Amino acid sequence: MLMFRRPRPYAGLEKTLGYRFKTTALLELALTHRSYRHETEGVAGDNQRLEYLGDAALGLAAAAHLYAEDATADEGLLTERRSRQASGRSLALAARRLGLGAWLRLGRGEECSGGRERESLLGDAMEAVFGAAYLDGGMKAVETIYRRLCASGDSSAAAAAESRWMDNPKGQLQDWMQRAGHGAPSYRLAAEEGPSHKKRFVVTVRVNGRDYRGTGSTRRAAEAHAATAAMAELAQEQN
């Protein structure tokens, strides 16, 4: 008598994650949004509790990796890097590149309103997957997925974190200065121009005794512009 193996419902996702769940029900729970539980008879749980667990498990995996990766980074810099990797935006971008949205179990309302592409929902689901992995295989399972998604140079979460970092020129400049042993950059409001309803702010940032200028419609935007100008010149000097 021929015996047929029952196909694994999430085999494609497991292959992308680089981890095969011993208990696939845990992965299914991680993919179950509360809207699906509310609208589907017989579904008792959703992924909210797993999000909580996954946040802690991912934080530990990221902290251990970053600690081992750079022996010169201080506590503040390590904390910033870990926060970038574990941010909702980074996790959502990782989830998109992973195609996680297609695997989610959503209620009709969430489905119709574009929930499969919603950043907050995707980030939460990615956290829940880490939580499910922890329950299924402990920190070894979490680290396996983390290495696939977050630690390798071409990984989805690494690219997501890098994208977020490049959107933060002030953070990028601070990281460069700390690595070079120059302390933190110093920003100064040089001028406010224009009428109150159309202000333009002029900010300078001092790096190694030199001032770089930036302008913007808000002080924060002007500071970011100044940091971008500083990083551009510093990059040219290093080439």
JOSULTA-V672422 format. One record per residue. RES is the residue in one small letter. SS is DSSP state (H for helix, E for strand, C for the rest). PHI is phi in radians with two decimals (NA if undefined). PSI is psi as a letter, one per 20 degrees, with the letter a starting at -180 (none if undefined). Layout:
res=RES ss=SS phi=PHI psi=PSI
res=RES ss=SS phi=PHI psi=PSI
//
This chain:
res=m ss=C phi=NA psi=p
res=l ss=C phi=-1.33 psi=p
res=m ss=C phi=-1.93 psi=p
res=f ss=C phi=-1.91 psi=p
res=r ss=C phi=-1.36 psi=p
res=r ss=C phi=-1.27 psi=p
res=p ss=C phi=-1.11 psi=q
res=r ss=C phi=-1.36 psi=p
res=p ss=C phi=-1.15 psi=h
res=y ss=C phi=-2.10 psi=k
res=a ss=H phi=-1.04 psi=g
res=g ss=H phi=-1.11 psi=g
res=l ss=H phi=-1.18 psi=g
res=e ss=H phi=-1.05 psi=h
res=k ss=H phi=-1.12 psi=g
res=t ss=H phi=-1.17 psi=h
res=l ss=H phi=-1.22 psi=h
res=g ss=C phi=1.42 psi=j
res=y ss=C phi=-2.50 psi=p
res=r ss=C phi=-1.78 psi=o
res=f ss=C phi=-1.25 psi=p
res=k ss=C phi=-1.29 psi=h
res=t ss=C phi=-2.05 psi=n
res=t ss=H phi=-1.18 psi=i
res=a ss=H phi=-1.09 psi=h
res=l ss=H phi=-1.20 psi=g
res=l ss=H phi=-1.14 psi=g
res=e ss=H phi=-1.06 psi=g
res=l ss=H phi=-1.12 psi=h
res=a ss=H phi=-1.11 psi=h
res=l ss=C phi=-1.64 psi=j
res=t ss=E phi=-1.70 psi=o
res=h ss=C phi=-1.40 psi=q
res=r ss=H phi=-1.05 psi=h
res=s ss=H phi=-1.12 psi=h
res=y ss=H phi=-1.20 psi=g
res=r ss=H phi=-1.09 psi=g
res=h ss=H phi=-1.17 psi=h
res=e ss=H phi=-1.75 psi=i
res=t ss=C phi=-2.05 psi=p
res=e ss=C phi=-1.18 psi=p
res=g ss=C phi=1.57 psi=i
res=v ss=C phi=-1.66 psi=o
res=a ss=C phi=-1.66 psi=h
res=g ss=C phi=-2.34 psi=r
res=d ss=C phi=-2.44 psi=a
res=n ss=C phi=-1.61 psi=j
res=q ss=H phi=-1.11 psi=g
res=r ss=H phi=-1.17 psi=h
res=l ss=H phi=-1.16 psi=h
res=e ss=H phi=-1.02 psi=g
res=y ss=H phi=-1.03 psi=g
res=l ss=H phi=-1.19 psi=g
res=g ss=H phi=-1.14 psi=h
res=d ss=H phi=-1.04 psi=g
res=a ss=H phi=-1.21 psi=g
res=a ss=H phi=-1.15 psi=g
res=l ss=H phi=-1.12 psi=g
res=g ss=H phi=-1.03 psi=g
res=l ss=H phi=-1.19 psi=g
res=a ss=H phi=-1.09 psi=g
res=a ss=H phi=-1.16 psi=g
res=a ss=H phi=-1.07 psi=g
res=a ss=H phi=-1.13 psi=g
res=h ss=H phi=-1.13 psi=g
res=l ss=H phi=-1.17 psi=h
res=y ss=H phi=-1.08 psi=g
res=a ss=H phi=-1.29 psi=h
res=e ss=H phi=-1.28 psi=h
res=d ss=C phi=-2.37 psi=o
res=a ss=C phi=-1.31 psi=i
res=t ss=C phi=-1.66 psi=i
res=a ss=C phi=-1.29 psi=p
res=d ss=C phi=-1.50 psi=r
res=e ss=H phi=-1.04 psi=g
res=g ss=H phi=-1.10 psi=g
res=l ss=H phi=-1.19 psi=g
res=l ss=H phi=-1.09 psi=g
res=t ss=H phi=-1.11 psi=g
res=e ss=H phi=-1.11 psi=g
res=r ss=H phi=-1.15 psi=g
res=r ss=H phi=-1.11 psi=g
res=s ss=H phi=-1.08 psi=h
res=r ss=H phi=-1.12 psi=g
res=q ss=H phi=-1.18 psi=h
res=a ss=C phi=-1.71 psi=j
res=s ss=C phi=-1.20 psi=q
res=g ss=H phi=-1.04 psi=h
res=r ss=H phi=-1.18 psi=g
res=s ss=H phi=-1.09 psi=g
res=l ss=H phi=-1.16 psi=h
res=a ss=H phi=-1.15 psi=g
res=l ss=H phi=-1.14 psi=h
res=a ss=H phi=-1.09 psi=g
res=a ss=H phi=-1.08 psi=h
res=r ss=H phi=-1.13 psi=g
res=r ss=H phi=-1.18 psi=h
res=l ss=H phi=-1.35 psi=i
res=g ss=C phi=1.35 psi=k
res=l ss=H phi=-1.12 psi=h
res=g ss=H phi=-0.98 psi=h
res=a ss=H phi=-1.17 psi=h
res=w ss=H phi=-1.65 psi=i
res=l ss=C phi=-1.22 psi=q
res=r ss=E phi=-1.79 psi=o
res=l ss=C phi=-2.07 psi=q
res=g ss=C phi=-1.28 psi=r
res=r ss=H phi=-1.08 psi=h
res=g ss=H phi=-1.10 psi=g
res=e ss=H phi=-1.14 psi=h
res=e ss=H phi=-1.07 psi=g
res=c ss=H phi=-1.26 psi=h
res=s ss=C phi=-1.63 psi=j
res=g ss=C phi=1.46 psi=k
res=g ss=H phi=-1.06 psi=h
res=r ss=H phi=-1.18 psi=i
res=e ss=H phi=-2.00 psi=j
res=r ss=C phi=-1.30 psi=p
res=e ss=H phi=-1.03 psi=g
res=s ss=H phi=-1.12 psi=h
res=l ss=H phi=-1.19 psi=g
res=l ss=H phi=-1.17 psi=g
res=g ss=H phi=-1.09 psi=g
res=d ss=H phi=-1.11 psi=g
res=a ss=H phi=-1.13 psi=h
res=m ss=H phi=-1.12 psi=g
res=e ss=H phi=-1.04 psi=g
res=a ss=H phi=-1.09 psi=h
res=v ss=H phi=-1.10 psi=g
res=f ss=H phi=-1.11 psi=h
res=g ss=H phi=-1.11 psi=g
res=a ss=H phi=-1.12 psi=g
res=a ss=H phi=-1.09 psi=h
res=y ss=H phi=-1.09 psi=g
res=l ss=H phi=-1.17 psi=h
res=d ss=H phi=-1.39 psi=h
res=g ss=H phi=-2.49 psi=j
res=g ss=H phi=1.23 psi=a
res=m ss=H phi=-1.13 psi=h
res=k ss=H phi=-1.07 psi=g
res=a ss=H phi=-1.19 psi=g
res=v ss=H phi=-1.05 psi=g
res=e ss=H phi=-1.15 psi=h
res=t ss=H phi=-1.09 psi=g
res=i ss=H phi=-1.20 psi=g
res=y ss=H phi=-1.04 psi=g
res=r ss=H phi=-1.06 psi=h
res=r ss=H phi=-1.19 psi=g
res=l ss=H phi=-1.69 psi=h
res=c ss=H phi=-2.04 psi=h
res=a ss=H phi=-1.72 psi=h
res=s ss=C phi=-1.35 psi=q
res=g ss=C phi=-1.06 psi=h
res=d ss=C phi=-1.75 psi=j
res=s ss=C phi=-1.34 psi=r
res=s ss=H phi=-1.15 psi=g
res=a ss=H phi=-1.24 psi=h
res=a ss=H phi=-1.11 psi=g
res=a ss=H phi=-1.12 psi=h
res=a ss=H phi=-1.12 psi=g
res=a ss=H phi=-1.10 psi=g
res=e ss=H phi=-1.10 psi=g
res=s ss=H phi=-1.06 psi=g
res=r ss=H phi=-1.13 psi=h
res=w ss=H phi=-1.14 psi=g
res=m ss=H phi=-1.18 psi=h
res=d ss=C phi=-1.37 psi=i
res=n ss=C phi=-2.17 psi=m
res=p ss=H phi=-1.09 psi=h
res=k ss=H phi=-1.11 psi=g
res=g ss=H phi=-1.15 psi=h
res=q ss=H phi=-1.11 psi=g
res=l ss=H phi=-1.13 psi=g
res=q ss=H phi=-1.10 psi=g
res=d ss=H phi=-1.07 psi=g
res=w ss=H phi=-1.08 psi=g
res=m ss=H phi=-1.15 psi=h
res=q ss=H phi=-1.16 psi=h
res=r ss=H phi=-1.12 psi=h
res=a ss=H phi=-1.48 psi=i
res=g ss=C phi=1.33 psi=k
res=h ss=C phi=-1.82 psi=j
res=g ss=C phi=1.36 psi=a
res=a ss=C phi=-1.64 psi=q
res=p ss=C phi=-1.18 psi=q
res=s ss=E phi=-2.02 psi=o
res=y ss=E phi=-1.75 psi=q
res=r ss=E phi=-2.41 psi=p
res=l ss=E phi=-1.35 psi=o
res=a ss=E phi=-1.55 psi=h
res=a ss=E phi=-2.90 psi=q
res=e ss=E phi=-2.15 psi=p
res=e ss=E phi=-2.11 psi=q
res=g ss=C phi=1.54 psi=r
res=p ss=C phi=-1.21 psi=r
res=s ss=H phi=-1.08 psi=h
res=h ss=H phi=-1.47 psi=i
res=k ss=H phi=-2.53 psi=l
res=k ss=C phi=-1.22 psi=q
res=r ss=E phi=-2.20 psi=p
res=f ss=E phi=-1.80 psi=q
res=v ss=E phi=-2.06 psi=p
res=v ss=E phi=-2.22 psi=q
res=t ss=E phi=-2.05 psi=q
res=v ss=E phi=-2.14 psi=p
res=r ss=E phi=-1.69 psi=p
res=v ss=E phi=-2.29 psi=o
res=n ss=C phi=0.95 psi=l
res=g ss=C phi=1.43 psi=j
res=r ss=E phi=-2.02 psi=q
res=d ss=E phi=-1.78 psi=p
res=y ss=E phi=-2.10 psi=p
res=r ss=E phi=-1.84 psi=q
res=g ss=E phi=-2.51 psi=q
res=t ss=E phi=-2.23 psi=q
res=g ss=E phi=-3.05 psi=r
res=s ss=C phi=-1.33 psi=i
res=t ss=C phi=-2.30 psi=r
res=r ss=H phi=-1.12 psi=h
res=r ss=H phi=-1.10 psi=g
res=a ss=H phi=-1.15 psi=h
res=a ss=H phi=-1.14 psi=h
res=e ss=H phi=-1.10 psi=g
res=a ss=H phi=-1.09 psi=g
res=h ss=H phi=-1.13 psi=g
res=a ss=H phi=-1.12 psi=g
res=a ss=H phi=-1.12 psi=h
res=t ss=H phi=-1.09 psi=g
res=a ss=H phi=-1.11 psi=g
res=a ss=H phi=-1.12 psi=g
res=m ss=H phi=-1.14 psi=h
res=a ss=H phi=-1.11 psi=g
res=e ss=H phi=-1.24 psi=h
res=l ss=H phi=-1.09 psi=h
res=a ss=H phi=-1.13 psi=h
res=q ss=H phi=-1.15 psi=h
res=e ss=H phi=-1.16 psi=h
res=q ss=H phi=-1.41 psi=i
res=n ss=C phi=-1.41 psi=none
//
